[in-house]
Amino acid sequence: MTGVPKLNPKFSTKRAGTSKVPIINFEVSHHRAVAAVRLLRADKGKAFVDLLNEKANDSGENEMGYVERTLGFSTRHLDDRDIRLVTVIVAGTVRWKRYIDYLIMSLCSEEKVFSNMEPLLLQILRIGFFEILKLNVPAYAVVDENVRLAKVALRPGAGNMVNAILRKLLLLKWMVRRWIRFLGKEEALKLMNWNNSDPYFSLRVNTTNGYTRDDLVNRLEDLQVHYEKSIMDEFVRIREGMQAVLQAGLLKEGMCAVQDESAGFVVSVVDPQPGETIMDCCAAPGGKTLFMASRLAGQGKVSALDINKGRLRILMEAAKCHNLDDIITDIHGDLRLYAKESTVKYDKVLLDAPCSGLGVLSKRADLRWNRQFEDLEELVCLQDELLDSASLLVKPGGVLIYSTCSIDHEENENRVTTFVQRHPEFTPQGVHGYVPAEFITDDGFYSSSPTKHSLDGAFAARLVRSMH
Ligand SMILES: C[S@@+](CC[C@H](N)C(=O)[O-])C[C@H]1O[C@@H](n2cnc3c(N)ncnc32)[C@H](O)[C@@H]1O
């Protein structure tokens, strides 16, 4: 699978029509070279995917000639194993083509890089993607062999391009695989499409300062910023014009905050009521803290705890700007230590846990390159620890709300399931009546999905503590 030994790497790179007779090139992986050429023919509409299986007959011989003319060098006769690999690679790559092409396109620096790509280069990339995503061929072998094939069959620059794009895929592989596994191919495609498109931004009007959504809409019209009214009363959505909003000082003067409705619905799941005490355990930079505080209508308290002092400072500056600083108290600390020592209990405790952010990739493009599967494993452990700590702060009869901005079951449903196994004093309560029905899962959790709702992905669960 990983190619052939480097024997006397002599070859001719002359193309069809030259007088030189191509000699066998031992440098490239022969089954990949043949697969690339066969895919090229399939793309041109002439090939039959199983043509080469009968290596001894004329059609096979013809194809070897075609390989020679296309690549400018000859491959050795394929053995049975090679032929099987060619069949698997070609059939699989054809079956997954639309999906693979979408991925290749999204990993190219610009769309025109994909649309102008040389046909043979595209086939080599498709093979590499199929091998990485579906055949589990070791990454080093796929990169090495396909880069070499592109260099030899085309030119060194083509090899560099294959190298760059395959390496990008390796960073994303685990995410893409998870999406296919949990969402299916079509839904995974839609999700990637969403993640790669220009994001919407939502603005939440600050009613505490006396503004209404109409006030916000009037200002946006003055600024000629195109908007849409959201399904949530206090929200407006914009695709372009955020710069104009910032420059006009709408955020600084406390008229509105940037907040996605998916986060707004988490606050609806908390359902703050005037007079309640609420602990926001991982509060900074404070989007949800501010919205919860504004829902208390001047009666009640929100404690905003975070381990990050700088982010907590930003939260308190925003609280001042929104006239909510008398409702919000900041606490700097590690929840795990704080919860052990604190004797204060709260009506409601929100744990908006640190997470992979896999629901917000359209806005946080950087995350896709920075997240590794190992991060997910570490985050899951941290989420469990933080849930255990947050639970200590809930009054008897009070509610613990667990939320993330992830769409991954491991960080969402699975954390809740294992939490209630460890803490039988907590019972999950459906979010019916708190958010619209289309955001409620079969298990009664809140879940927003980029592909279903055109919002960021988020999750929330209500867990009620028993009275004893
Ligand atoms: C998802 S963000 C919270 C976003 C915030 N709720 C909002 O709506 O703006 C997670 C936060 O958890 C904080 N955090 C991480 N580990 C923590 C810990 N052990 N104790 C307290 N806060 C922690 C991070 O500093 C980060 O600000």
The ligand as an SDF file (V2000), in Angstrom:
LIG
                    3D

 27 29  0  0  0  0  0  0  0  0999 V2000
  -17.5650   28.9500   26.7610 C   0  0  0  0  0  0  0  0  0  0  0  0
  -16.7230   30.1240   27.6440 S   0  0  0  0  0  0  0  0  0  0  0  0
  -17.9830   30.9500   28.4620 C   0  0  0  0  0  0  0  0  0  0  0  0
  -18.7490   31.9310   27.6000 C   0  0  0  0  0  0  0  0  0  0  0  0
  -19.7130   32.7780   28.4020 C   0  0  0  0  0  0  0  0  0  0  0  0
  -20.6190   31.9930   29.1790 N   0  0  0  0  0  0  0  0  0  0  0  0
  -20.5020   33.7080   27.5160 C   0  0  0  0  0  0  0  0  0  0  0  0
  -21.6640   33.4390   27.2270 O   0  0  0  0  0  0  0  0  0  0  0  0
  -19.9440   34.7280   27.1260 O   0  0  0  0  0  0  0  0  0  0  0  0
  -15.9870   29.1910   28.9080 C   0  0  0  0  0  0  0  0  0  0  0  0
  -15.3100   29.9940   30.0080 C   0  0  0  0  0  0  0  0  0  0  0  0
  -14.9220   29.0690   31.0110 O   0  0  0  0  0  0  0  0  0  0  0  0
  -13.8200   29.6110   31.6930 C   0  0  0  0  0  0  0  0  0  0  0  0
  -13.2090   28.5310   32.4780 N   0  0  0  0  0  0  0  0  0  0  0  0
  -12.4740   27.4920   32.0350 C   0  0  0  0  0  0  0  0  0  0  0  0
  -12.0990   26.7160   33.0710 N   0  0  0  0  0  0  0  0  0  0  0  0
  -12.6240   27.2610   34.1900 C   0  0  0  0  0  0  0  0  0  0  0  0
  -12.5830   26.9220   35.5640 C   0  0  0  0  0  0  0  0  0  0  0  0
  -11.9090   25.8480   35.9850 N   0  0  0  0  0  0  0  0  0  0  0  0
  -13.2090   27.7170   36.4450 N   0  0  0  0  0  0  0  0  0  0  0  0
  -13.8770   28.8080   36.0100 C   0  0  0  0  0  0  0  0  0  0  0  0
  -13.9370   29.1920   34.7320 N   0  0  0  0  0  0  0  0  0  0  0  0
  -13.3220   28.4330   33.8290 C   0  0  0  0  0  0  0  0  0  0  0  0
  -12.9750   30.1690   30.5550 C   0  0  0  0  0  0  0  0  0  0  0  0
  -12.0980   31.1530   31.0480 O   0  0  0  0  0  0  0  0  0  0  0  0
  -14.0470   30.7370   29.6240 C   0  0  0  0  0  0  0  0  0  0  0  0
  -14.2070   32.1160   29.8320 O   0  0  0  0  0  0  0  0  0  0  0  0
  1  2  1  0
  2  3  1  0
  2 10  1  0
  3  4  1  0
  4  5  1  0
  5  6  1  0
  5  7  1  0
  7  8  2  0
  7  9  1  0
 10 11  1  0
 11 12  1  0
 11 26  1  0
 12 13  1  0
 13 14  1  0
 13 24  1  0
 14 15  1  0
 14 23  1  0
 15 16  2  0
 16 17  1  0
 17 18  1  0
 17 23  2  0
 18 19  1  0
 18 20  2  0
 20 21  1  0
 21 22  2  0
 22 23  1  0
 24 25  1  0
 24 26  1  0
 26 27  1  0
M  CHG  2   2   1   9  -1
M  END
$$$$
